[in-house]
Amino acid sequence: MCFEENAESECDAYVCLALKINETDGEPMVDALQTASSFRLSQKRKAEATGFILRAYKKMSAGCEALAQLVGLDDGKAKRSAELAEVDAASNLPSFEFRCQTVKLLLECAAPDAEEVNTDNMPAWKNAEQERIKCYKASVHVLGSLMAENDEVPEVWYLLGCTYMGSGNKELARHYFTNALEMLNNLQQEMEKVSEESDMQDDEEIDMQTQSMACQMEDIRSKLEELEGDETAMKE
C-alpha cells in the first residue's frame, strides 16, 4: 500500500495515534517509538527520528545495560551487580529481532550527513555530535543484550563492528568484523556440505541464503579494507 496516493499521510496519522497511547511510565509503547523513528527516517527527518529511537532505547536501557555488563559490553562503565529491578527489566526486553532493528535505526541515525559535517553552525554541529555519541553508546548496550542471549549470531558481531567503526574504535571494529566474517564463512561451508549430502544443490532457498551470506562477507571485507587503508594513511 506504500504506492497509494495517501500512503504517507495515512501512515503519519496512525503513527501519531499510536504515540498518544501512553504506558504506565508516561511514555508511548516501545513499538510505536521505533516505528515513528523508522517513518521519520523515510521522510528524511533525521533529528526527529533520532529522538524517537533514543526514547525507545531508554525504555529498555536498564535491561540492556544489565545484560551488556554480563558480556563485558558496558562501554567502559564500572562493573556492578545487577539490581533486582535490572534483572526484571532484562527478562522483559523486546524480542531479539526487535532489538536488532533498534540497533540498525540507531546506527542510521548516528551516521553523519554531509550537511552535518560541513555545517558552519557550530551549536547545531555539537548537538548532532552529542546525539551520535548517545546512539553509538545505546547501540553497544542493545547489542550487549543480544550477545548475552546468543553470541553465535553473525549479524550481531557485524553490527558491533559497524558500531565501533562509526564511533572511531578501529581495533574493536576489526575484532568484531573479523569474527563475523569467520562465522559466516563457517556457516557457508556447512550449508554447502548439507546441500551436497542431501543432493539439494538446486534448492532455491539454500541458494538465496548462500548468495546473501556472500554479499555480507563481501561487505565485511570491504569494511576491513577501509580500516586497513585508514591505518596505512595515518602511518604515512
N, C-alpha and C positions, 0 to 999 in steps of 0.2 A: 504493500500500500504506500510505500515511500514515493511512488511516482504520481500519486494522486495530487490534484491541484492544491488541495488544502491540507496536505500531509503535515507540513511543518507547523502550521498554526494549531492543528488538532493535537499534535504531539506536545506542543508547548502548553496548551490548555490543560491537558491531562497530567503533565509533569507538575505544573503549578498546583493542581488539585491534590496530587499525592503529597507534595511538600507541606500542605496545610494540615495533614494528619499527623499530629504530634504523639510521641510515646511518653512514657512516664518521666523521662528526663527533659521533656520540653522540646526535644528535637524531633525532626521527621524520621521516618524509618530509614535505616541504612541503605536499603534497596532504592528508595526514592532519591536519596542524595547521590548515589552512584549513577543512577540513570540521568539525573539532572546534569551531572558533570560530563557524561558522555555526550548528551544532547548539546550542551553549550560548546563543547569542543567541535562538534559537527557544524555549529554556527559560527565558528572562528571567534568565539567569545571566551578566550582562554582565562582571563582573570576570574571570571565568574565560575568557570569550570574548576579552576584550582581551589577556589573557596569551597565549593561543594564537595570535592573529593577529600579535602583535608577535614571537613566536618564529618564525612563518612568514616575516615580513619579514626578520628577522635572517639567515635562511639565504640570502636573495638580496640583502641590503643592499649588498655590495661591488659587484656588477654594476649594481644600480640607481643607486647613487651615482656610479659612474664615468660612466654614460650621462647622468645628470642634469647632471653638470658640463659635458658637451659642449653642452647646450642652455641653460646658464645657470640651471638649477633646482637649485642645490646648497644652497639655504636659507641663503645668506649665508656659507657656508664659503669659506675662501681657496682659490682655484683651484690645482690641482696636476696634474701629468701623471699619467695613469693608469698604474699599475704593471702588469707583465705578468700578475700574478695577477688584477688587476681586469679586465683585458681578457678573460682566460679566463672569469672569472665572468660578465661581460656577455654572452659568446657562449653561455652555458649557462643563461640565465634561463628560467623557465617561460614558457608561451605568452602572447601578447598578451591573450587573453581571460581567462586565469587571473589575470594581474596587474590587469586591470580589476576583477575580482571582489574581489581583495585590497584594492584601494582602497575599494570600496563597504563592505566589512566594517570597514576602519579608520575610515571616516567614521561608520559606525553606532556603533562603539564609542566614538568621540570625542564624539558628541552627548551633552550633559549631560542627565541625568534630573532630574525635578522634585525627587526626594529628595536628589540631589547638590547642587542649587542651594540648597535650603532647610535643609540639614543643620546641626545645632548641633555636630556632631563635627568640629572643625577639622582634626585629623590625617587623618581619613578624606577630608575635602574636599580637602586639599592633595595627598594621594596620588592621588585621582581626577583632579585638575588636572594633575599630572605625567604621568599616563598619557595624558590627552587631548593634551598637547603632543607626546608621543612619537608618537602616532597621526597627528597632523597632519604632523609632520616626515617620518614614514615615507611618508605619502601623497604628499607633494611629490616625494620621491625616486623612488617607483614610477611616478608619472605622468611624471616627467622621463625615465625609461627608455622609456616609451611614446611620448613626444614625439620622442625621438631615433630611434625606429623608424619612426614615421609621424605627422607633425604635421598631418595632414588629416582626423583623426577628430573630429567634433564632440563626442562623448561625453567624450573626454579633456580638451578645453577646458572643457567643462561641469563635470567633476569637479574640475578645478583651481580653477574659480570657487567651487565648494562648499567646497573645502579652505581657500582663503584667506578666504572669508566666515566659516567656522567659527572660524578662528584669529584673526579680527579685522582682517585686512588688506583693508579695503574697496576700496582703489584697485586692487589686483591682482585682487580678486574681480570688480569691474566690467569690467576689461580682458578677462578670460577669458570671462565671461558674454556680453559684447558680441560677441566674436569667434565664440563658439559659436552665438549667435543668427544672425549673418550667414551662417555656414557652413550652418546648417540652412535658412535662407531660400533660399540659392542652390541647395541640393540639392532643395528642394521645387519650385522653379521649373524645374529641369532635369527632374525626374520628370514634372511636368505637361506639359512640352514633348514628352518622349518618348512620353507617353501619347497626346497629340494626334496626333503624327506617325505613330504606329503604329496609331491607331484602336483603342486598348485602354482606353477610358475606364471600362469596366465590369470591368476586371481586378481581381479580389478582392485579390490580393497587393499591387498598387500602391496600392489604396485603403487597405489596412491600414497600409502604410508611411507614406502621406500623413497619415493620422489620428494615427499615433504621433508623427511629426515635429511636427504641430500641437500636440499635448499637451506635447511637450518645449519647444517655443517659448513656449507659454503659461506653463510653469513658470519658464523663464528670465526672461520679462518680469515675472513676479510677484516673483522674487528681486531684479531690478534696481529695481523699485518699492520693495521693502523697504529696499534700500540707500539709495535716494534719500530715503525717509522718515526713516531714521536720521540722515542728514546734516542734513535740514531741522530735525529735533528738536534736534540739537546746536547749530545756529546760533541757534535760538530760546532 
